[in-house]
Amino acid sequence: MFSIQQIEKEHEKVKSGADFPKYIQALKQMGVQSFQTLVKDSSTTYLGTNNNTLTSEPQYEPLFIADEVTTDTFKTKLREHQQGKTDYFTFCSDCAVNGIEKWVMDLEKMTCVYYDKTGNDILTEQISEV
């Protein structure tokens, strides 16, 4: 069974997208199977083994999510974040401006799916292994 405090401790180690694979591996070891993060405030719901479900508190004041998705710009900003060029809040802000409402990480399939406000799958990525 995992706790929000354990997850937050691991998340503190993530300084950019380049640190993300190690974070995912740590969550898997805790028993997290998937999670959904809302871009508007970074509140996240974690699902784990034995039906363990926890939701974190908002991490910042709500961001406005654009109605229109600008897929190419979002992909560029995502790539920059994954290369370590932006911090987490900047990435969330970039998601909001480009119409991304949330992402869902499936740690069993090792995928991350980004969605718009109407629930459309904008991008599905494989999560890299450490």
GUPAVO-697708 format. One line per field, with one value per atom (N, C-alpha, C): residue number from 1; x, y negated, z negated. Coordinates in steps of 0.05 Angstrom, whole numbers. Example, Ala and Ser with C-alpha at 12.3 -4.5 7.8 and 13.67 -1.06 7.14 Angstrom:
2
num	c(1:1:1:2:2:2) .
px	c(264:246:264:257:273:258) .
py	c(114:90:66:45:21:-1) .
pz	c(-156:-156:-156:-142:-143:-157) .
end
This chain:
130
num	c(1:1:1:2:2:2:3:3:3:4:4:4:5:5:5:6:6:6:7:7:7:8:8:8:9:9:9:10:10:10:11:11:11:12:12:12:13:13:13:14:14:14:15:15:15:16:16:16:17:17:17:18:18:18:19:19:19:20:20:20:21:21:21:22:22:22:23:23:23:24:24:24:25:25:25:26:26:26:27:27:27:28:28:28:29:29:29:30:30:30:31:31:31:32:32:32:33:33:33:34:34:34:35:35:35:36:36:36:37:37:37:38:38:38:39:39:39:40:40:40:41:41:41:42:42:42:43:43:43:44:44:44:45:45:45:46:46:46:47:47:47:48:48:48:49:49:49:50:50:50:51:51:51:52:52:52:53:53:53:54:54:54:55:55:55:56:56:56:57:57:57:58:58:58:59:59:59:60:60:60:61:61:61:62:62:62:63:63:63:64:64:64:65:65:65:66:66:66:67:67:67:68:68:68:69:69:69:70:70:70:71:71:71:72:72:72:73:73:73:74:74:74:75:75:75:76:76:76:77:77:77:78:78:78:79:79:79:80:80:80:81:81:81:82:82:82:83:83:83:84:84:84:85:85:85:86:86:86:87:87:87:88:88:88:89:89:89:90:90:90:91:91:91:92:92:92:93:93:93:94:94:94:95:95:95:96:96:96:97:97:97:98:98:98:99:99:99:100:100:100:101:101:101:102:102:102:103:103:103:104:104:104:105:105:105:106:106:106:107:107:107:108:108:108:109:109:109:110:110:110:111:111:111:112:112:112:113:113:113:114:114:114:115:115:115:116:116:116:117:117:117:118:118:118:119:119:119:120:120:120:121:121:121:122:122:122:123:123:123:124:124:124:125:125:125:126:126:126:127:127:127:128:128:128:129:129:129:130:130:130) .
px	c(17:0:18:11:27:11:26:14:21:5:11:38:45:70:93:91:112:115:92:92:104:96:107:137:147:175:191:180:192:190:167:162:181:189:208:235:241:266:265:241:238:242:263:269:261:259:251:241:233:223:245:270:292:292:281:281:256:238:212:214:230:230:237:255:262:238:224:200:179:174:155:163:188:197:193:197:193:163:145:117:108:119:112:121:144:154:136:122:104:77:71:46:26:35:18:15:-10:-14:-21:-34:-40:-46:-45:-53:-62:-80:-91:-85:-72:-65:-81:-95:-109:-90:-88:-70:-78:-103:-113:-99:-94:-82:-63:-57:-40:-50:-76:-86:-86:-78:-73:-87:-100:-112:-95:-86:-69:-86:-83:-96:-75:-79:-59:-70:-53:-61:-81:-97:-117:-136:-142:-161:-153:-128:-118:-120:-136:-140:-136:-118:-113:-113:-121:-120:-105:-86:-69:-84:-75:-86:-76:-90:-81:-53:-36:-9:-4:-24:-22:-49:-51:-77:-86:-112:-122:-113:-105:-98:-122:-125:-146:-136:-153:-147:-159:-143:-153:-173:-193:-212:-201:-183:-172:-145:-141:-116:-97:-73:-52:-32:-37:-23:7:14:43:58:47:60:62:41:42:64:66:87:115:118:144:150:130:134:139:125:129:158:167:194:215:211:229:229:206:204:219:215:227:258:267:296:308:291:300:302:289:291:270:250:229:224:214:206:176:167:140:118:119:98:98:121:122:109:115:102:72:62:33:21:34:25:24:45:45:23:17:-6:-32:-36:-61:-65:-44:-45:-51:-42:-45:-68:-86:-111:-111:-90:-89:-101:-121:-135:-123:-114:-104:-86:-72:-58:-63:-63:-67:-43:-30:-7:-16:-10:-16:11:18:44:47:25:27:33:18:23:47:55:76:70:45:36:27:29:18:0:-25:-44:-52:-49:-57:-84:-102:-129:-136:-155:-165:-190:-204:-227:-251:-252:-275:-268:-245:-238:-225:-217:-203:-174:-165:-137:-120:-104:-88:-61:-50:-24:-21:-13:-6:24:38:67:74:94:106:124:122:140:166:188:214:221:233:242:269:275:300:322) .
py	c(24:0:-25:-44:-69:-92:-114:-138:-162:-183:-207:-218:-216:-226:-211:-185:-169:-178:-182:-190:-218:-236:-264:-264:-247:-246:-238:-218:-210:-232:-246:-267:-290:-296:-317:-313:-288:-282:-288:-293:-299:-328:-335:-364:-371:-351:-355:-328:-329:-305:-284:-292:-272:-254:-263:-247:-228:-231:-218:-187:-174:-145:-133:-145:-135:-139:-161:-166:-144:-137:-117:-90:-83:-58:-57:-79:-81:-77:-89:-86:-57:-44:-16:1:-4:11:8:-15:-21:-7:2:15:-2:-26:-42:-29:-25:-13:-33:-56:-77:-102:-125:-150:-169:-187:-208:-235:-253:-279:-300:-318:-340:-364:-374:-396:-421:-426:-451:-457:-436:-441:-419:-400:-377:-359:-360:-340:-313:-292:-266:-244:-226:-203:-179:-165:-141:-116:-96:-70:-49:-32:-11:16:33:60:60:81:83:60:49:27:2:-1:-25:-49:-69:-93:-118:-135:-160:-183:-207:-231:-253:-265:-286:-313:-331:-358:-374:-395:-412:-423:-426:-435:-464:-477:-505:-516:-542:-555:-544:-541:-530:-545:-530:-540:-538:-556:-554:-535:-516:-497:-507:-512:-521:-502:-512:-495:-482:-496:-486:-472:-449:-434:-442:-449:-454:-431:-410:-385:-387:-400:-402:-418:-440:-456:-440:-426:-410:-389:-375:-355:-367:-391:-405:-411:-421:-428:-402:-381:-356:-346:-346:-338:-355:-381:-398:-391:-385:-377:-351:-332:-306:-308:-328:-333:-348:-355:-369:-399:-411:-439:-456:-442:-457:-442:-457:-445:-436:-423:-411:-432:-454:-474:-486:-491:-501:-481:-456:-435:-436:-437:-438:-463:-485:-510:-506:-494:-489:-471:-450:-433:-449:-465:-481:-499:-513:-532:-517:-492:-477:-457:-461:-446:-418:-412:-386:-388:-372:-373:-354:-331:-311:-291:-276:-252:-229:-205:-181:-162:-155:-137:-109:-90:-62:-49:-42:-32:-2:11:39:40:24:22:4:-12:-32:-52:-63:-83:-108:-131:-156:-167:-172:-182:-210:-230:-257:-262:-275:-280:-309:-316:-344:-345:-368:-372:-355:-346:-329:-299:-292:-265:-251:-267:-256:-249:-226:-218:-234:-253:-270:-257:-243:-230:-207:-184:-162:-156:-155:-150:-125:-112:-91:-104:-96:-106:-91:-105:-92:-79:-56:-41:-53:-50:-60:-41) .
pz	c(0:0:0:16:19:6:2:-9:8:6:21:12:-13:-23:-9:-6:8:37:50:78:80:63:64:59:42:36:62:76:101:123:123:143:139:114:108:122:129:142:172:182:211:215:228:234:263:280:308:319:344:357:359:358:360:336:313:288:287:305:304:303:320:319:292:277:250:231:234:218:223:248:255:243:244:233:203:189:160:154:170:165:169:190:195:171:160:137:112:110:88:92:116:122:137:147:164:191:200:226:248:240:259:244:259:246:268:259:277:264:280:270:286:271:284:287:311:317:302:298:286:260:243:217:208:225:220:198:191:173:188:173:186:170:184:172:179:159:162:156:173:170:166:147:141:136:127:121:97:95:74:74:97:100:83:79:65:83:75:91:73:82:68:87:78:94:80:94:82:83:67:66:91:99:120:114:134:130:136:150:157:163:166:173:200:204:230:254:274:301:319:338:358:380:387:408:434:454:480:492:505:519:543:557:582:576:587:584:607:599:619:616:630:627:632:654:661:640:631:610:584:577:553:555:577:581:578:589:586:557:543:514:497:504:490:495:519:526:510:509:494:465:453:425:421:439:436:438:452:455:431:412:388:391:412:417:401:389:374:348:328:303:305:284:284:288:273:276:304:315:343:362:358:375:372:347:343:356:354:367:397:408:437:445:429:435:436:416:414:438:445:468:494:495:520:519:499:499:487:472:459:431:426:400:379:388:369:383:367:378:359:371:356:361:339:341:333:350:345:340:315:309:315:321:330:360:376:405:411:391:395:417:415:434:419:433:423:446:439:459:450:468:464:477:461:471:471:489:490:472:472:455:462:486:494:493:482:478:502:522:545:537:547:543:563:553:570:576:557:561:541:551:534:538:515:516:499:507:491:470:445:424:426:427:429:402:404:380:372:346:335:344) .
end
